Amino acid sequence: MSDTQTNTQYSLYYYDSCPFCVRVVRSLQGVQVDVELRNIMSDSNHRNALQKATGRTTVPCLRIDKGSKSQWMFESMDIMRFLQSL
């Protein structure tokens, strides 16, 4: 793993009954990075953080933290392609 990847943290905002979320969560088995799962239905803090940062509560959403910068990625296929490329 490169230094960029080891200093980057990934968090997936999701909920269990969302079919697009289920697809992304299943795809995590094949990726080489750790992704923290943040269920927005079972923890309102996760939902609030997502809404505050992005203005929406749409899931799945991948948060990519690099140092003090955060990026947010929506769209399940984009998330899966991105994680598989790491």
Backbone as numpy.savetxt, mean C-alpha at the origin, in Angstrom:
# Nx Ny Nz CAx CAy CAz Cx Cy Cz
19.17 -6.37 -2.42 18.35 -5.18 -2.42 19.21 -3.94 -2.42
18.80 -2.95 -3.15 19.56 -1.71 -3.18 19.28 -0.89 -1.93
20.12 0.10 -1.67 19.91 0.98 -0.52 18.58 1.69 -0.61
18.17 2.04 -1.82 16.90 2.73 -2.01 15.75 1.87 -1.50
15.78 0.59 -1.81 14.71 -0.30 -1.37 14.74 -0.53 0.13
15.94 -0.68 0.71 16.00 -0.98 2.13 15.59 0.21 2.98
15.72 1.44 2.47 15.31 2.63 3.20 13.87 3.02 2.90
13.20 2.25 2.10 11.82 2.56 1.71 10.87 1.63 2.45
9.78 2.21 2.95 8.76 1.41 3.63 7.48 1.45 2.81
6.80 0.32 2.79 5.57 0.19 2.01 4.42 -0.20 2.93
3.29 0.46 2.75 2.08 0.17 3.52 0.91 0.10 2.55
0.13 -0.96 2.67 -1.04 -1.14 1.81 -2.30 -0.88 2.62
-3.06 0.13 2.21 -4.35 0.43 2.82 -5.40 -0.36 2.04
-6.23 -1.11 2.77 -7.16 -2.04 2.13 -8.30 -2.36 3.08
-9.26 -3.15 2.61 -10.20 -3.84 3.50 -10.57 -5.16 2.87
-10.99 -6.11 3.72 -11.14 -7.51 3.33 -12.17 -7.79 2.25
-13.27 -7.04 2.20 -14.33 -7.36 1.24 -14.17 -6.64 -0.10
-13.09 -5.94 -0.28 -12.82 -5.24 -1.54 -12.10 -6.21 -2.49
-12.72 -6.57 -3.63 -12.10 -7.55 -4.53 -10.76 -7.09 -5.11
-10.62 -5.80 -5.34 -9.34 -5.29 -5.85 -8.25 -5.38 -4.79
-8.65 -5.15 -3.54 -7.71 -5.29 -2.42 -7.26 -6.74 -2.27
-8.21 -7.66 -2.37 -7.90 -9.08 -2.25 -6.87 -9.48 -3.31
-7.05 -8.99 -4.52 -6.12 -9.30 -5.61 -4.71 -8.81 -5.26
-4.61 -7.59 -4.74 -3.29 -7.04 -4.40 -2.67 -7.80 -3.23
-3.46 -8.08 -2.19 -2.95 -8.81 -1.02 -2.42 -10.18 -1.45
-3.15 -10.88 -2.31 -2.68 -12.19 -2.79 -1.38 -12.07 -3.57
-1.21 -10.99 -4.31 0.01 -10.81 -5.11 1.24 -10.54 -4.25
1.03 -10.15 -2.99 2.16 -9.84 -2.11 3.04 -11.05 -1.83
2.47 -12.25 -1.95 3.24 -13.47 -1.71 4.43 -13.59 -2.66
4.34 -12.98 -3.83 5.39 -13.11 -4.81 6.36 -11.94 -4.87
6.26 -10.99 -3.93 7.15 -9.83 -3.98 8.28 -9.96 -2.98
9.35 -9.23 -3.24 10.57 -9.35 -2.44 10.72 -8.27 -1.37
9.68 -7.52 -1.09 9.73 -6.47 -0.08 8.63 -6.70 0.95
8.84 -6.17 2.15 7.82 -6.25 3.19 6.81 -5.13 2.97
5.55 -5.48 3.07 4.47 -4.50 2.92 3.58 -4.62 4.15
3.47 -3.54 4.89 2.60 -3.53 6.07 1.16 -3.40 5.60
0.29 -4.25 6.13 -1.13 -4.20 5.77 -1.87 -3.31 6.76
-2.63 -2.36 6.25 -3.39 -1.42 7.08 -4.86 -1.45 6.69
-5.63 -2.22 7.43 -7.06 -2.40 7.16 -7.82 -1.16 7.64
-8.44 -0.44 6.69 -9.11 0.81 7.04 -10.47 0.58 7.70
-11.00 -0.64 7.63 -12.28 -0.93 8.28 -12.10 -1.36 9.73
-10.99 -2.00 10.04 -10.78 -2.47 11.41 -9.98 -1.48 12.25
-9.39 -0.46 11.61 -8.63 0.55 12.34 -8.91 1.92 11.75
-9.71 2.71 12.46 -10.10 4.02 11.94 -8.90 4.96 11.81
-7.82 4.72 12.55 -6.62 5.55 12.40 -6.04 5.43 11.00
-6.07 4.22 10.45 -5.57 4.01 9.08 -6.46 4.73 8.07
-7.76 4.62 8.26 -8.71 5.30 7.35 -8.50 6.81 7.42
-8.37 7.34 8.63 -8.19 8.78 8.80 -6.88 9.25 8.18
-5.81 8.48 8.35 -4.51 8.85 7.77 -4.59 8.88 6.25
-5.26 7.89 5.67 -5.43 7.84 4.22 -6.22 9.05 3.73
-7.32 9.34 4.40 -8.16 10.47 3.98 -7.44 11.81 4.15
-6.72 11.96 5.24 -6.00 13.22 5.49 -4.92 13.46 4.43
-4.20 12.39 4.07 -3.08 12.55 3.13 -3.53 12.68 1.68
-4.60 11.97 1.31 -4.98 11.92 -0.10 -6.31 12.60 -0.42
-7.09 12.88 0.60 -8.41 13.47 0.38 -9.45 12.45 -0.02
-9.10 11.16 0.01 -10.04 10.10 -0.35 -9.82 8.88 0.54
-10.78 7.97 0.49 -10.66 6.72 1.25 -10.69 5.52 0.30
-10.35 5.76 -0.95 -10.35 4.72 -1.97 -9.23 3.72 -1.69
-9.56 2.44 -1.75 -8.57 1.38 -1.60 -8.69 0.43 -2.78
-7.64 -0.32 -3.09 -6.36 -0.36 -2.39 -5.53 0.89 -2.68
-4.68 1.21 -1.72 -3.76 2.33 -1.88 -2.44 1.95 -1.24
-1.38 2.10 -1.99 -0.04 1.79 -1.49 0.64 3.09 -1.10
1.12 3.13 0.14 1.91 4.27 0.61 3.37 3.88 0.52
4.15 4.73 -0.13 5.57 4.48 -0.32 6.31 5.58 0.43
6.98 5.21 1.52 7.70 6.18 2.33 9.19 6.08 2.07
9.77 7.19 1.59 11.22 7.29 1.39 11.70 8.46 2.22
12.29 8.15 3.36 12.71 9.23 4.25 11.51 10.03 4.71
11.53 11.33 4.47 10.42 12.17 4.91 9.37 12.37 3.82
9.55 11.74 2.67 8.60 11.88 1.56 7.70 10.66 1.46
6.42 10.91 1.19 5.46 9.83 0.98 4.82 9.98 -0.39
4.68 8.85 -1.08 3.94 8.80 -2.34 2.76 7.88 -2.10
1.67 8.11 -2.80 0.47 7.30 -2.68 0.10 6.78 -4.06
-0.13 5.48 -4.15 -0.48 4.85 -5.43 -1.82 4.13 -5.26
-2.77 4.45 -6.14 -4.09 3.82 -6.11 -4.11 2.69 -7.15
-5.06 2.35 -7.81 -5.13 1.35 -8.89 -4.40 0.03 -8.60
-5.17 -1.02 -8.42 -4.62 -2.32 -8.04 -3.57 -2.85 -9.01
-3.81 -2.73 -10.31 -2.84 -3.24 -11.28 -1.53 -2.46 -11.22
-1.61 -1.16 -11.03 -0.40 -0.34 -10.90 0.39 -0.75 -9.66
-0.33 -0.98 -8.56 0.33 -1.40 -7.32 1.03 -2.74 -7.51
0.34 -3.70 -8.11 0.93 -5.04 -8.31 2.15 -4.97 -9.22
2.04 -4.24 -10.32 3.18 -4.11 -11.24 4.36 -3.44 -10.55
4.10 -2.40 -9.79 5.16 -1.68 -9.09 5.89 -2.60 -8.11
5.13 -3.29 -7.25 5.76 -4.15 -6.25 6.52 -5.31 -6.89
5.99 -5.85 -7.96 6.68 -6.96 -8.64 7.95 -6.50 -9.35
8.07 -5.20 -9.62 9.25 -4.68 -10.29 10.42 -4.43 -9.33
10.14 -4.48 -8.02 11.20 -4.19 -7.04 12.14 -5.36 -6.87
